[in-house]
Amino acid sequence: MTTPAPEGYDPHAYAPFAVTVDLAVFTVREARLHVLLVERGQEPFRGRWALPGGFLLPRESADDAARRELAEETGLGPGTVGALHLEQLRTYTGPDRDPRMRVVSVAYAALLPDLPEPRGGGDAASARWWDADAVGPLAFDHDTILADARDRIGAKLEYSCLATAFCPAEFTLGELQQVYETVWGVELDRPNFRRKVLSAPGFVQPVGGPPRRTGGRGKPAALYRAGDATALHPPLLRPPRTDASPSSSSSATEGHDR
């Protein structure tokens, strides 16, 4: 039931603005971090690459709009899109972020394994997975959103057991370490990583039997499978990237944590 507007309230007393959603969806492909991008088929920024997204419909929530736009612009099936865990990242409110009008965007981030190849649809000319380290200048303020989203998914690996989802059913600690190095963009100390992983209750479980795989130095390596924990205690904190630049001031002023 909709509550009527108070008597005397004039919605035209305020300047109109639109609300959009933007999605930064990441996965690991061939030991590299990839992000899903679409090629814009309409102005503004026609022909430029951008994050998937679009305008909210009048009676639509941001969460529903995010899934609808992702399906429309990438061709991902309803089963794939419906199963995605999309985490609300920030709202971006810069008054000049869109040349058409004042547009506020609610951004989402996700890091997921085993995602299929996308295809363009809706107002997107095409869609593809891009190496996250090889992305050129994006449309609108999507470079800022992408940087913020990458930082968020990196933080997610510190406190969750998500990294095991990118490994085979049975994996070595070296393979697990590679997932962290891929997402974080840093090289980790192997003995220190091993100690931290094995000290986190329920993170991994050893597979019975003798070592059956070869590690990086040609030595037999023990196999593990994902444990039953969903959160890491203590967290597995990432070291700073030596080539990382400080967060831009624009993201601090435009983006507000939700």
C-alpha positions in Angstrom: 0.0 0.0 0.0 1.4 3.4 -1.0 1.2 6.2 1.4 0.0 9.4 -0.3 2.2 12.5 -0.4 1.5 15.1 2.2 -0.9 17.8 1.3 0.8 20.8 -0.3 4.0 18.8 -1.1 5.3 19.8 -4.6 7.8 17.3 -6.0 8.7 19.8 -8.8 10.2 22.1 -6.2 13.4 20.0 -6.4 15.6 19.5 -9.4 15.1 16.1 -11.0 17.8 13.4 -11.1 18.1 9.8 -12.1 19.4 6.7 -10.3 21.4 4.0 -12.0 23.2 0.9 -11.0 26.8 -0.1 -12.1 28.3 -3.6 -11.6 32.0 -4.6 -11.2 32.0 -8.3 -11.6 35.3 -10.1 -11.3 36.5 -13.7 -11.8 39.8 -15.5 -12.2 40.6 -16.8 -15.6 44.0 -18.4 -16.6 45.5 -17.3 -13.3 44.6 -13.6 -14.0 42.0 -11.4 -12.4 39.4 -10.4 -15.0 36.5 -7.9 -14.9 33.3 -8.0 -17.0 32.9 -4.9 -19.3 30.5 -3.9 -22.0 31.0 -1.8 -25.1 28.5 1.1 -25.1 26.3 1.1 -28.1 24.7 4.5 -27.5 25.8 8.0 -26.6 27.3 9.3 -24.4 30.6 7.4 -24.8 29.4 5.3 -27.7 32.1 2.7 -28.5 33.8 3.1 -25.1 34.1 0.3 -22.6 32.2 0.5 -19.3 30.9 -1.4 -16.4 27.5 -3.1 -17.0 24.6 -1.1 -15.6 21.7 1.2 -16.4 18.8 3.2 -15.0 16.3 2.0 -12.4 12.7 1.5 -13.5 10.1 3.6 -11.6 9.0 0.7 -9.4 12.2 -1.2 -9.1 14.8 -1.7 -6.3 18.5 -1.2 -6.9 19.1 -4.9 -6.3 16.5 -5.9 -8.9 17.8 -3.4 -11.4 21.4 -4.6 -11.0 20.4 -8.2 -11.8 18.2 -7.1 -14.7 20.8 -4.9 -16.3 23.5 -7.5 -15.9 21.3 -10.1 -17.7 20.3 -7.6 -20.4 23.7 -6.3 -21.2 25.8 -9.4 -21.0 23.5 -12.2 -22.0 24.1 -14.2 -18.8 21.2 -16.5 -18.2 18.6 -15.9 -15.4 20.0 -18.8 -13.5 23.5 -17.4 -13.5 22.5 -13.9 -12.6 20.0 -15.0 -10.0 22.7 -17.0 -8.2 25.2 -14.2 -8.0 26.0 -12.7 -4.7 26.2 -8.9 -5.4 27.6 -6.8 -2.7 26.6 -3.1 -2.6 29.8 -1.1 -2.9 29.1 2.6 -2.7 26.9 5.4 -4.1 28.5 7.8 -6.5 27.1 11.3 -6.5 29.4 13.6 -8.3 27.2 16.3 -10.0 29.0 16.0 -13.3 29.6 12.3 -13.5 27.1 11.9 -16.4 26.8 14.5 -19.2 23.1 13.9 -19.7 21.8 15.0 -16.3 22.3 14.6 -12.6 22.7 10.9 -12.1 23.4 9.1 -8.8 24.8 5.6 -9.2 24.5 2.6 -6.8 27.5 0.4 -7.5 27.9 -3.3 -6.8 30.9 -5.6 -6.6 31.2 -9.4 -6.9 34.0 -11.9 -7.2 32.8 -15.3 -8.5 34.2 -18.5 -10.0 33.2 -20.3 -13.1 31.4 -17.6 -14.9 30.5 -18.2 -18.6 31.4 -16.1 -21.6 29.1 -13.0 -21.9 27.5 -11.6 -25.0 26.3 -8.1 -25.7 22.6 -7.2 -25.4 20.3 -4.3 -24.6 22.1 -1.1 -25.3 25.5 -2.8 -25.0 27.2 -3.5 -28.4 29.3 -6.3 -26.9 30.5 -7.7 -23.7 33.7 -9.6 -22.7 36.0 -10.4 -19.8 39.0 -8.0 -19.6 42.3 -8.6 -17.8 41.8 -6.2 -14.8 45.4 -5.0 -15.2 44.9 -4.2 -18.9 41.7 -2.1 -18.8 41.9 1.3 -20.6 40.1 4.5 -19.7 36.4 3.6 -19.1 33.3 5.7 -19.7 31.8 8.0 -17.0 33.6 7.6 -13.6 33.9 3.8 -14.0 37.6 3.9 -13.5 37.0 5.1 -10.0 34.3 2.6 -9.4 36.5 -0.2 -10.7 39.4 0.8 -8.4 37.1 0.9 -5.4 35.5 -2.5 -6.3 38.9 -4.1 -6.7 39.9 -2.9 -3.3 36.7 -4.3 -1.9 37.1 -7.8 -3.3 40.6 -7.9 -2.1 39.4 -7.2 1.4 36.8 -9.9 1.0 39.5 -12.5 0.7 41.0 -11.3 3.9 38.0 -12.3 6.0 36.2 -15.0 4.0 37.0 -18.5 2.6 36.0 -17.5 -0.9 39.5 -18.2 -2.4 38.9 -22.0 -2.2 36.1 -21.6 -4.7 38.6 -20.8 -7.4 40.6 -24.0 -6.7 40.0 -27.6 -7.9 38.1 -29.8 -5.5 41.5 -31.0 -4.2 44.3 -28.5 -4.3 47.7 -27.7 -3.0 48.5 -24.7 -0.8 50.5 -23.4 -3.7 47.4 -23.3 -5.9 45.5 -21.5 -3.1 48.3 -19.0 -2.7 48.1 -18.3 -6.5 44.5 -17.2 -6.1 45.4 -14.7 -3.4 48.4 -13.4 -5.4 46.2 -13.0 -8.5 43.4 -11.1 -6.7 45.7 -9.0 -4.5 48.4 -8.4 -7.1 51.3 -9.2 -4.7 53.8 -12.0 -4.3 53.3 -13.8 -0.9 55.9 -15.5 1.2 55.2 -19.2 0.8 56.1 -20.4 4.4 54.3 -17.5 6.0 51.2 -18.1 3.8 51.2 -21.8 4.7 51.4 -21.1 8.4 48.5 -18.6 8.3 46.3 -20.9 6.2 46.8 -23.9 8.4 46.3 -21.9 11.6 42.8 -20.7 10.5 40.2 -23.1 11.9 38.1 -24.8 9.2 39.7 -23.0 6.3 41.1 -26.1 4.6 41.1 -29.8 5.4 43.9 -32.3 4.4 43.1 -35.0 2.0 44.0 -38.5 3.2 46.8 -40.4 1.6 50.4 -39.5 0.5 51.2 -36.4 -1.4 50.2 -36.9 -5.0 51.0 -33.6 -6.7 54.2 -31.8 -7.5 54.9 -28.4 -6.0 56.8 -25.6 -7.6 60.2 -26.9 -6.6 59.5 -30.5 -7.8 58.7 -31.8 -4.3 55.6 -33.8 -3.5 52.9 -31.4 -2.2 50.1 -32.3 0.1 46.5 -32.0 -1.1 43.7 -30.1 0.7 40.0 -29.5 0.2 37.8 -26.6 1.4 36.9 -26.7 5.0 33.5 -26.0 6.6 34.3 -22.4 7.8 32.9 -19.4 6.0 34.9 -16.7 7.8 38.6 -16.6 8.6 39.7 -16.2 12.2 42.2 -14.7 12.4 41.9 -12.9 9.1 44.5 -13.4 6.4 45.6 -9.8 5.9 47.1 -8.7 2.5 50.5 -6.9 2.4 50.5 -3.5 0.6 51.1 -3.4 -3.1 54.5 -1.8 -3.8 53.0 -0.2 -7.0 49.7 0.8 -5.4 48.8 4.5 -5.5 46.8 6.2 -2.8 43.1 6.2 -3.3 42.0 9.2 -5.3 40.3 12.1 -3.6 37.4 11.9 -6.0 36.3 8.4 -4.7 36.4 9.7 -1.2 34.2 12.7 -2.0 31.8 11.0 -4.5 31.5 7.6 -3.0 29.7 6.9 0.2 29.8 3.5 1.9 26.4 1.8 2.1 
